[in-house]
Amino acid sequence: MSGKLTAAYSSLTKFIADQPEIEISESVIGIPASVRPDFYNLFNGARKAFVEDRYSDFLSRAEALLKHYHEAEQKAAGLLSFEDSAAVSPVRRFLQDPTDSLTRQLFDLLFDLLKGRETLASFEQKGAAAIDSVASDLYRAGYERWAVLSLIPLLIPNELLRVEARRLNPGEKSKSMLHSPVDSVPAPVPSASFLFDQPREAVFSVPDFIIHSRAVNRYVGIRSEFKAGVYNAQNRSHEREWYPVETGLLRTLESGPTLIYAAEEAQSVALVADVGRFCRPDLVLWCVQTSSLGRAGALEKISLIHDRIKPLRGSFLIADEPWTEQLEGQVSEEVHCITAGFEPLTLQPIIEALIKQPENT
């Protein structure tokens, strides 16, 4: 146990010992209101000490990401803004406070240590494993949001649209494709405010936003953090190609690619998926933190994503830093790599891919 964590944990256990009204045992947690604020200040301090000691390098990278994310957010704010959804997603929480996001993984485990279920050694081992299981994915998803925000000015928007997919009513339950209700996908409507975190209970999967792009001269819809719909859509676009929603496809989509659609009409890109069908995208973006995934692993991942989704205009692997071995430009005819860092203009090839007519339809 590090010196900082040792001191913080000792302060916590001393406080508990000095407050006989606090009861923490195998089956009981009793913390009276009179001492609860002081208890949780020390409790949270111990969790924070663990994270700051063990993950200082990661937190430094996360702070750099936050700085550039907020800069991209401010540049996009002149064009559109994003609302906070009712339920804060893990990615949004990470972008608000990376340290707090990681310390959340230690809440139950620290109580288990206080109860005697864990030793200090097992607490450190399991705590590190819990944080390691989420940290790189949170950073990758946050970096992908930076990339999406940075694309907005490059698209040169002159019209902004939003699709308001209704939510399941209280008591409604999602059903299988054969038994799900049928409903119409709403028409995109003008808006300047959008959700990066689409409601989990939305009946359809729709774009986070739709832009009419002067750069592309078409409507462009972008969707991150995919979730399948729970209703059947009666007005899927006949201009698009649709894949059956099945386990292999869902696993690929849940790995975090951002989906980009382009069409002459906004309604053609208003639906990403319903309960049974997924719309083939024009482009796929997948971001990677190079310090957590090597070149070979990143290439394998983007290739698997590309081969399963088969986007019309190709796939882009976007790296935050270069690998030791150079990986840049065109990896194959359809898969490209950009070492973007935090330079928005490096994303211009994505715009060019949307302008160019697809070779495979």
C-alpha positions in Angstrom: 0.0 0.0 0.0 1.4 3.4 -1.0 2.2 6.1 1.6 -0.7 8.3 0.4 -3.3 5.5 0.6 -1.9 4.3 3.9 -2.3 7.7 5.5 -5.8 8.2 4.0 -7.0 4.7 5.1 -5.5 5.1 8.6 -7.4 8.4 9.0 -10.6 6.6 7.9 -10.2 3.7 10.3 -9.2 6.0 13.2 -12.3 8.0 12.6 -14.5 4.9 12.7 -12.8 3.7 15.9 -13.4 7.1 17.5 -17.1 7.1 16.7 -18.7 4.2 18.5 -22.1 5.0 16.9 -20.7 3.9 13.5 -21.4 0.2 12.8 -19.8 -1.6 9.9 -19.9 -5.3 10.0 -20.5 -8.3 7.8 -24.3 -7.7 7.6 -24.7 -4.1 8.8 -23.7 -0.7 7.7 -24.9 2.0 10.1 -23.5 5.5 9.7 -25.6 8.1 11.7 -26.4 11.4 9.9 -24.4 13.4 12.4 -21.1 11.8 11.3 -22.0 10.9 7.8 -20.4 13.9 6.0 -17.1 13.5 7.8 -17.2 9.7 7.2 -17.7 10.1 3.5 -15.1 12.8 3.2 -12.5 10.3 4.6 -14.0 7.3 2.7 -13.8 9.2 -0.6 -10.4 10.5 0.3 -9.1 6.9 0.6 -10.5 6.0 -2.8 -9.1 9.1 -4.4 -5.6 8.4 -2.8 -5.6 5.0 -4.4 -6.5 6.3 -7.8 -4.1 9.3 -7.7 -1.2 7.1 -6.6 -1.7 4.3 -9.0 -3.1 6.1 -12.1 -1.2 9.4 -12.1 0.0 8.9 -15.7 -3.5 7.9 -16.9 -5.1 10.9 -15.1 -2.5 13.2 -16.8 -3.6 11.9 -20.2 -7.2 12.2 -19.2 -6.7 15.9 -18.2 -5.2 16.6 -21.6 -8.2 14.9 -23.3 -10.6 17.0 -21.2 -8.8 20.2 -22.2 -9.0 19.4 -25.9 -12.6 18.1 -25.6 -13.8 21.3 -24.0 -12.0 23.3 -26.7 -13.8 21.3 -29.4 -17.0 21.7 -27.5 -16.6 25.5 -27.5 -15.9 25.6 -31.2 -18.9 23.5 -31.9 -21.0 25.6 -29.6 -21.3 28.3 -32.2 -23.1 25.8 -34.4 -24.9 23.5 -32.0 -25.0 22.5 -28.3 -25.5 19.2 -26.5 -27.9 18.6 -23.7 -27.2 16.5 -20.6 -29.6 13.5 -20.6 -31.5 12.6 -17.5 -29.2 9.6 -16.8 -25.5 10.5 -16.9 -23.6 8.0 -19.0 -20.2 6.6 -17.8 -18.5 8.5 -20.7 -20.2 11.8 -19.8 -19.2 11.3 -16.1 -15.6 10.6 -17.2 -15.5 13.8 -19.2 -16.8 15.7 -16.3 -14.3 14.3 -13.7 -11.9 11.4 -14.6 -10.8 10.9 -11.0 -14.3 10.5 -9.7 -15.2 8.2 -12.6 -12.4 5.8 -11.6 -13.0 6.0 -7.8 -16.6 4.8 -8.3 -15.1 1.4 -9.1 -13.9 1.2 -5.5 -17.0 2.0 -3.5 -18.2 -1.5 -2.6 -14.7 -2.9 -2.5 -13.6 -0.3 0.2 -16.7 -1.2 2.3 -15.6 -4.9 1.9 -12.2 -3.9 3.2 -13.7 -2.2 6.2 -15.9 -5.2 6.9 -12.9 -7.5 6.9 -13.9 -9.3 3.7 -10.8 -8.1 2.0 -7.2 -7.6 3.1 -5.3 -4.5 2.1 -3.4 -6.6 -0.5 -6.6 -8.0 -2.0 -8.2 -4.6 -2.0 -5.4 -3.2 -4.0 -5.3 -6.1 -6.4 -9.1 -6.2 -7.0 -9.3 -2.4 -7.1 -6.7 -2.2 -9.8 -8.4 -4.9 -11.8 -11.8 -3.1 -11.5 -10.3 0.2 -12.7 -8.2 -1.4 -15.5 -11.4 -3.0 -16.8 -13.0 0.4 -17.5 -10.3 3.0 -17.8 -9.1 2.5 -21.4 -12.7 2.1 -22.7 -13.7 5.3 -21.0 -10.7 7.2 -22.5 -11.3 5.7 -25.9 -15.0 6.7 -25.9 -14.1 10.2 -24.6 -11.5 10.6 -27.4 -14.1 9.5 -29.9 -16.4 12.3 -28.7 -13.6 14.7 -29.3 -13.3 13.4 -32.8 -17.1 13.8 -33.5 -17.1 17.3 -32.1 -14.1 18.2 -34.2 -15.8 17.0 -37.4 -18.7 19.4 -37.0 -17.0 22.6 -38.1 -15.3 20.6 -40.9 -18.7 19.6 -42.2 -19.7 23.3 -42.5 -23.3 22.9 -41.3 -26.1 25.1 -42.7 -29.0 23.1 -41.3 -29.3 21.1 -38.0 -31.9 18.4 -37.4 -32.9 16.1 -34.6 -35.0 12.9 -34.6 -37.2 12.6 -31.5 -37.6 8.9 -31.0 -40.2 8.3 -28.4 -39.4 6.5 -25.2 -41.0 3.4 -23.8 -43.9 4.3 -21.4 -43.7 3.2 -17.8 -44.8 -0.5 -17.8 -44.0 -1.1 -21.4 -41.4 -3.8 -22.0 -39.2 -4.6 -25.0 -40.2 -7.7 -26.9 -38.8 -9.9 -29.6 -38.7 -8.7 -33.2 -41.8 -10.8 -34.1 -43.9 -9.4 -31.2 -42.6 -5.8 -31.0 -45.1 -3.1 -31.9 -44.8 -1.2 -35.2 -44.4 2.5 -35.3 -43.2 5.3 -37.7 -39.8 6.9 -37.4 -40.4 10.6 -36.7 -39.3 13.1 -39.4 -36.1 15.0 -38.5 -37.0 18.5 -37.1 -34.8 21.6 -36.9 -33.0 22.0 -33.6 -29.9 23.6 -32.1 -29.7 21.2 -29.1 -28.9 17.6 -29.2 -28.1 14.5 -27.0 -24.8 12.7 -27.1 -26.4 10.2 -24.7 -29.5 8.8 -26.4 -32.1 7.5 -23.9 -31.7 3.8 -23.2 -35.5 3.4 -23.4 -35.9 5.0 -26.9 -38.0 2.8 -29.2 -35.7 3.4 -32.2 -31.9 3.9 -32.6 -31.6 7.3 -34.2 -28.6 9.7 -35.0 -27.3 11.9 -32.3 -27.7 14.7 -34.8 -28.2 15.3 -38.5 -26.4 18.1 -40.3 -26.9 19.4 -43.8 -23.2 19.8 -44.7 -22.1 22.4 -47.2 -18.8 20.6 -47.4 -20.4 17.3 -48.4 -23.6 18.8 -50.0 -25.7 16.1 -48.3 -27.3 15.4 -45.0 -24.9 13.7 -42.6 -26.2 11.7 -39.6 -23.8 10.6 -36.8 -24.4 8.1 -34.1 -22.1 7.1 -31.3 -22.7 4.5 -28.5 -25.1 2.4 -30.4 -28.1 0.8 -28.9 -30.6 -1.3 -30.8 -34.3 -0.3 -31.1 -37.2 -2.1 -29.5 -39.9 -1.3 -32.0 -40.3 -2.3 -35.7 -40.2 0.7 -38.0 -42.8 0.8 -40.7 -41.0 3.5 -42.7 -37.4 2.3 -43.1 -35.8 4.1 -46.0 -35.9 2.1 -49.3 -32.7 3.9 -50.4 -30.6 2.3 -47.7 -29.3 -1.3 -47.2 -30.4 -3.1 -44.0 -28.8 -5.9 -42.1 -30.6 -8.3 -39.8 -29.9 -7.5 -36.1 -28.2 -10.5 -34.7 -25.7 -11.4 -31.9 -22.5 -11.0 -33.9 -23.5 -7.6 -35.3 -24.6 -6.4 -31.9 -21.3 -7.4 -30.3 -19.4 -5.5 -33.0 -21.6 -2.4 -32.5 -21.2 -2.5 -28.8 -17.4 -2.3 -29.1 -17.8 1.4 -29.7 -17.6 2.4 -33.4 -19.2 5.7 -34.4 -21.5 5.4 -37.4 -21.8 8.1 -40.1 -24.5 8.2 -42.7 -24.9 10.5 -45.7 -27.9 11.0 -48.0 -29.7 13.5 -50.2 -32.8 13.5 -47.9 -32.7 13.8 -44.1 -35.4 11.2 -43.7 -33.1 8.6 -45.3 -30.7 8.9 -42.4 -33.3 9.3 -39.6 -33.1 5.6 -38.5 -30.0 3.8 -37.5 -31.8 0.6 -36.3 -35.1 -0.8 -35.1 -35.6 -4.0 -33.3 -34.8 -6.2 -36.3 -32.9 -4.2 -38.9 -29.6 -2.1 -38.8 -28.9 0.5 -41.5 -25.5 0.0 -43.3 -23.5 3.1 -42.7 -21.4 5.1 -45.1 -18.4 5.4 -42.7 -17.2 3.8 -39.5 -14.9 5.6 -37.1 -13.1 3.8 -34.3 -10.7 5.6 -32.0 -7.9 4.1 -30.0 -5.5 5.1 -27.2 -2.2 3.8 -28.4 -0.8 3.5 -24.9 -3.4 0.9 -24.1 -3.6 -1.0 -27.4 -0.7 -1.9 -29.7 -0.6 -1.5 -33.4 -1.3 -5.1 -34.3 -4.3 -5.2 -31.9 -5.7 -2.0 -33.2 -5.4 -3.2 -36.8 -7.1 -6.4 -35.9 -9.9 -4.6 -34.2 -10.7 -2.1 -37.0 -10.5 -4.9 -39.5 -13.0 -7.0 -37.6 -15.3 -4.0 -37.3 -15.0 -3.1 -41.0 -15.5 -6.7 -42.2 -18.7 -7.1 -40.1 -20.3 -3.7 -40.8 -19.0 -3.2 -44.3 -19.5 0.6 -44.4 -20.0 1.9 -48.0 -17.2 4.4 -47.9 -14.7 2.7 -45.7 -13.5 2.8 -42.1 -11.1 5.0 -40.2 -8.9 4.1 -37.3 -8.1 7.3 -35.3 -5.1 7.2 -33.0 -4.3 9.6 -30.2 -0.6 9.1 -30.5 1.8 7.4 -33.0 2.9 3.8 -32.4 6.6 3.0 -32.6 6.0 1.4 -36.0 4.5 3.9 -38.4 0.9 3.4 -39.3 -0.6 6.2 -41.3 -2.8 6.9 -44.3 -4.3 3.9 -46.2 -4.0 0.6 -44.4 -6.0 -1.2 -47.1 -8.3 -0.1 -49.9 -11.1 0.5 -47.4 -9.4 0.9 -44.0 -7.5 4.1 -43.2 -5.5 5.3 -40.2 -5.1 8.8 -38.9 -2.8 9.7 -36.1 -4.9 12.7 -35.1 -3.6 13.6 -31.7 -5.8 16.6 -30.9 -5.5 18.3 -34.3 -9.0 18.7 -35.9 -7.7 19.3 -39.4 -6.1 15.8 -39.5 -9.7 14.5 -39.8 -10.2 16.2 -43.2 -9.9 12.8 -45.0 -13.1 11.7 -43.3 -14.9 14.6 -45.0 -13.2 13.8 -48.3 -14.4 10.2 -48.0 -18.0 11.4 -47.6 -17.7 13.6 -50.7 -16.3 10.8 -52.9 -18.8 8.5 -54.5 -18.7 5.0 -52.9 -17.1 2.3 -55.0 -19.0 -0.6 -53.4 -22.8 -0.3 -53.1 
